Amino acid sequence: MTTTTTSLFSRCHSSPSLNFKCELESPAKTRLFSPAKHVVRSLKACRIRCSSHDPGSRHVFVSSRRNMVVMLSTVQLLSHLLPPSGKAADMYPLMKDEIRRVVTKGKAAGVLRLVFHDAGTFELDDNTGGINGSIVYELERPENAGLKRSLKVLEKAKIKVDEIQSVSWADMIAVAGSEAVSMCGGPTIPVVLGRLDSTQPDPEDKLPPESLNASGLKECFQRKGFSTQELVALSGAHTIGSKGFGDPFTFDNAYYKILLEKPWRSTTSKMTSMVGLPSDHALVEDDECLRWVKQYAEDQDKFFRDFTNAYIKLVNSGAKWKTL
């Protein structure tokens, strides 16, 4: 990794299972993100129940304490919460196979960084940026230094997949990040397909700077629709790569354990003083962030679950979807 940030980002969870429930909680607990943004934000209680037993009859139930029901683009939203079907179901394993042919553990951190830098431009209020493949137009920006190499690696896989059926860069990057995590021993994260690519770069200066303190990080992530817990969970992506958080090729909870040790405060070793970025260090200087750092340091399974949920949210943030 370079000297630029990789730390980026309701609980809507895509799953390969045929039966699932998805709950969009109160905005006080979590903010809705695109494409779910079309569901009214002012609902204080909203529950969506969907069963895929009968694809022809998807039932939606919405209740509100204010007796308000405003549901726009419901069919589109629910379709992207369902597992891949048809051609998408056929393409998904092919994409994963081709990605694994070219992405090694040594390249996994760079590929995962692509996800954060493509999706990290998302802004909830005006629904701009997000996971849209625009990173291909933004490689010369200082914050994206080094990503050209990772994109070229991934391009080899995309060329092979496109020979069978063309896929978007947004889908390719989202799936590649998931595979990067899995191949390094992390959780298996399902990714639905159907994202559209942008034809132009996203606005500049939308990624959180690596120098942000905890207050700045939380504010930045909130603008993108992510909670403090999701901020801390996604920061765990630094467990792989060259930032000094344990084995650079193993996705585990070593990141949080080392954060608690605060090795950068050491005056006896230059190496330990170089561990992590200022934005990493900030997480243990803030009580709210520290609470989650401690939980993930003690419970790797919980970290994996929360990272999975946050990653799925990340790779749907700001996405524009193909029309069914």
N, C-alpha and C positions, 0 to 999 in steps of 0.2 A: 504493500500500500504506500501511497505517497503522503505528503504532509497535509492533505486535505481531508475533510471530514467524511466518514462513512456512516456516522451515527444518524439515522433517520428513523422515522417512525420505524349492532354494533358488534359487537362480538358476533358478527355474521360469519359463519364458518362453513366453507364449502367442504363437502366430504364425499368420498367415493361410495359411501353407503347409499342404498336405495331408499332408506327411511331417515328422515331428519326433521329437526325443528330448528327454526331460526327465530330468535327474539331480538327485536330492536328495542332497546331499553329507553328509559327516560333520557332526554338530553342532559339532564343533570348528571347522569352517570356516563353517558357516552354520546358523542356527536355523530350524526349520520354522515356518510360519505357517498360520493358518486359511485354507482348509479343510484344508490338508495337515497341520495339527496332529494330526489323528486318526491319522496314521502315527506309530508309536512313536518318541519322541524318543531313546530309549536305543540305537537302532541305530547302530552305528559306521560301517556302510557300507550304503547303500541305493541301489539303482538301479531306476528304473521306465522301461520301454520300451513305447511305445505306437505303433501304426500305425493310421492312419485309412483304409487301403485297404479294409478290411472292417469297417464299423462294428458288425457283429454279432458280431465276434470280436476283442475287444480283449485282448491278452495282457499280463499283468503278471508281471515277474520280479523277485523281491526276494532279495538275498543279504545275509548278515550275518556278520561275523567271529565273532560270538558264537553263530552258528547260531540266532539268534532271528528269527522272522518274525511280526510282528504288523501286519496290514494291515486297518484298519477304514475303512469308507466309501470303499473304493478306486474303485468305479464312479463315485461322486459326484465324487471328486477328478479322475479322468481326464476326465470329461465337461466339466469347466470348463477343462481344458487344451486342449481341442479348439476349432477355429474355430467361430464361430456357424453354426448350421444351421437350416433350417426357417424359422419365423416370425422368430426372432432374426436370421437372416441378412438377412431382408427389412427388418427394422426398423433395423438398424445404419446403412445408408447414408442412410435417412430422417432418423435422429437427427443424423447428421453434417451433412446439408444444412441442416436447420432451425437447428442451432447456428450454422452459418456465416452464416446470414441475420441473426442478431442480435448475434453476438459479433464485434467488430472488434479490430484489433490493440491499440487503445487500451484495450479492456476485457479483453484476454487475461490480463493479470497477476492481475486480481481474480478471474477465473474459475478460474485455476490455483490461486489461494490457497484457494478453496472446497474443492478436493480435499484439500489438506494439512490443513485444519481439520476436515473431516469424517472423514478417515481417521486423523488424528494422535492420536485418543483411544484407539487400540488398545493393549491391554496383553496381551502374550503369555501370561503365567503363568496368568491367569484367563480369557483369551479374551473380554474385554469391550471394548466400543467398536469402533472401526474404521469402514470405509466402509459406512454404513448409512442415509444420508440424515437422520440425527438433527440435522444442522446447521440444519435448518429450525426446530427448537425451541430453538436455542441462540444466536440472532442478537443477543440483548440482552446476552450476556456481553461483558465488556470486551475480551477477546482476539479477539472476532469483530467488532469495530467496523468498519463499512464493507462488510461482506459482504452486508448486506441488499440493497444496490444491485446487486451481482453476481448474487444469487439471483433478483432480479426480472427481470433481463435474460434469464437462463436459463429462467425460468418461461414467457416468451413462446414459446420453442422447445418446451418441454415440452407446453404447451397444444395446439400444432399436432400434435405426435406422438401425444398421447393421443387425439386425434380419430380416429386410425387404430387404435391399440392402446395401451393404458395401459402406461407404463414407470415403473419406480421412480426416485425421486430419486437413489438410490445409483448406478444405471446412468447416469442423465443426467449427473450430476456427473463420473463417471469418464470418460465419452466426451468431455464438454466440455473437461476438462483436457487430454486428448490432442489435441483439435483446436486448443486455444489454443497449445500448443507448436508444432504443425505450421504453423499459419498465420503464425507469427512466424519461420519458417525453420528450425525444429528438426526432429527426427526424426519420422517417421510411426509412431505407437505403436498397435498393435492392442489392442482392449479387448473381452473377452468379456462377454456380457450374462447376466442372470439373478439379479442381486442383489435381496435383499428389503430393504424399508425398515423401520426401527425405528418404533415407535409412541410413543416417549418419548425425552427427551434422554439423552445419555451423561453419565456422572459428570463433575463439574467438575475443573479443575486437572490435566488429563491432557496438555495440549499443552506442549512444551518452552518455557520462558520465553526471551525474547530475550536475557536477561542471562547465560545459562549460559556458563561457560568450556568449554574443550575436553573436560576430564574429565567435566564434568556432561553435556555433549551426548552423548558416547559412551555413558555409562551410561544416559541416557534412551533413546537409540535402541536400545541392546541390549535393554532391557526390551520394546521393540516388535518385536524380532526382526531388527534391521538392523545390519549391520556398519559399521565405520568408513568403508570405501570407499563403501558405499551412502549413508551420512550425507553425505559430501562430494559425491557425485554429485547427490543430491537437492537439496543446498544451491544447486546451479547453477541452480535455478529462479529465483533472484534476478537472473539475467541479464536478465530482462524486468521492467519496472516502474520505480518511481521511487527506487530505492535508490542510483543513481549508478554502476551497473556497465555502462557503455557505452550503446549505443542502447537505449532502453527498450522498443522494439518489435521487437527482433531477438533471437532465441534463438540464442546462440552461446557460445563459451568465453571471452568477454571478462571474465566474472565472475572467473575464476581468474587471468587476466593482471593484472587490477587489484588483486586480493587480494595478489599478490606485490609490488606497488608500495607497498602500505600507505599510501595517500594520506591516511588519517585521522590520521596522525601529523604532517601538515603544520601548521606554525605560521604560514604566510603566507596561507592562504585558509580562510575559514569554510566554503566549499562543499565542499572536499575533506575537511575534518574531519568532515563529515556523511555521508560515503559509508559505506553498509552499517550493519549492526547489530552490537552486541557479539558476538553468536553467529557472525557472519561473520568478524569480526576474529580470533576465537579459533582459527579453522581454520589460520592460518599461524603460530600460536604453539605448535603441538603437532607434534612430529616425525612422528607417524603420519599425521595429517591432512595435513600439509604435503607428504608424499610424493605423495598423490593430487592435491592442488592443482597441483603442478608437472607431473604427468603430463597432467592435463586442460588445463592452460595450453599445453602443447606439442602436444597431439594432440586436435583437436576431434572427430574421428571416434570416438575411444575414449570421450570424454565422452558423445557421442550414444548409443553402444552401451550404456554403463553406466547412463546416465540412463533409457534405455528399459527395461532389465531391472529397475531399481529402481522405476520408476513402475508397471510391471505388478504387481510385488510389493506396492506401496503400495495399489493399488486392489483388491487381493484380500485385504488384511489385515483380519481380523475379519468378512469378508463372510459373510452367511447366504444360502444359495442356494435358488432354486426347485427343487422336486422334479421330476425328469424323469418 
